[in-house]
Amino acid sequence: MHNILRQNPGFEIAFPMSFQICSQQMAKNDKINQHILRELTRDGRLSNLELADRVGLSPSACLRRVQELERDGVITGYRAVLDRSAMGIGFVTYIGVSLGEHTKDAQAAFEQAMSAAPEVVECHNITGTIEYILRVECADLPSYKRFHTDILGTSPFVTGITTYVVMGSPKDLRA
């Protein structure tokens, strides 16, 4: 139950196992790992050699840390950052959606419909006066109107829609 740390003969300190587990988890979130995560967030295509140089580790120690972060689920994948306008997407909105029914079936039906809509790039179930926030990306206003009418407008559980048009994004750290 307790591990004993012996500092000098005749003097011992007992730490409960929960403290040691917590300490081990905290070690995974040390300054070096945070630096590794910052660098990979900026450029997920960094070579291990370049990453090791930037964070001040040997390549083998850096690789071990990255693999541990991947194994522990801290790093869940690597993505390309896309230029939406180069892809023909010029109209981005956040949409607040209210549902008329607060049942599991209503939520599941709405979430399934949003998952099937390619314009919806994010769907978040939230607390507050509305049930969902969507991030919707379309080519232009007419294509957004089609989405609004044909997808949201035909969902049987939607009772309220509030659209917020993105005019600019001075900070966006999502990959």
LINHUQUI-V267185 format. One record per backbone hydrogen bond with DSSP energy under -1.0 kcal/mol. NH is the residue of the N-H (numbers start at 1). CO is the residue of the C=O. If there is no record, write none. Layout:
# LINHUQUI-V267185
NH,CO ; NH,CO
This chain:
# LINHUQUI-V267185
3,15 ; 5,13 ; 11,8 ; 13,5 ; 15,3 ; 17,1 ; 20,16 ; 21,17 ; 22,18 ; 23,19 ; 24,20 ; 25,21 ; 26,22 ; 27,23 ; 28,24 ; 29,26 ; 30,27 ; 34,30 ; 35,31 ; 36,32 ; 37,33 ; 38,34 ; 39,35 ; 40,36 ; 41,37 ; 42,38 ; 43,39 ; 46,43 ; 51,47 ; 52,48 ; 53,49 ; 54,50 ; 55,51 ; 56,52 ; 57,52 ; 62,58 ; 63,59 ; 64,60 ; 65,61 ; 66,62 ; 67,63 ; 68,64 ; 69,65 ; 70,66 ; 71,67 ; 72,68 ; 73,70 ; 74,69 ; 75,69 ; 88,85 ; 89,84 ; 91,138 ; 93,136 ; 94,164 ; 95,134 ; 96,162 ; 97,132 ; 98,160 ; 100,157 ; 107,103 ; 108,104 ; 109,105 ; 110,106 ; 111,107 ; 112,108 ; 113,109 ; 114,110 ; 115,111 ; 116,112 ; 120,117 ; 121,135 ; 122,135 ; 124,133 ; 126,131 ; 131,97 ; 132,97 ; 133,124 ; 134,95 ; 135,122 ; 136,93 ; 137,119 ; 138,91 ; 144,140 ; 145,141 ; 146,142 ; 147,143 ; 148,144 ; 149,145 ; 150,146 ; 151,147 ; 152,147 ; 153,148 ; 159,98 ; 160,98 ; 162,96 ; 164,94 ; 166,92
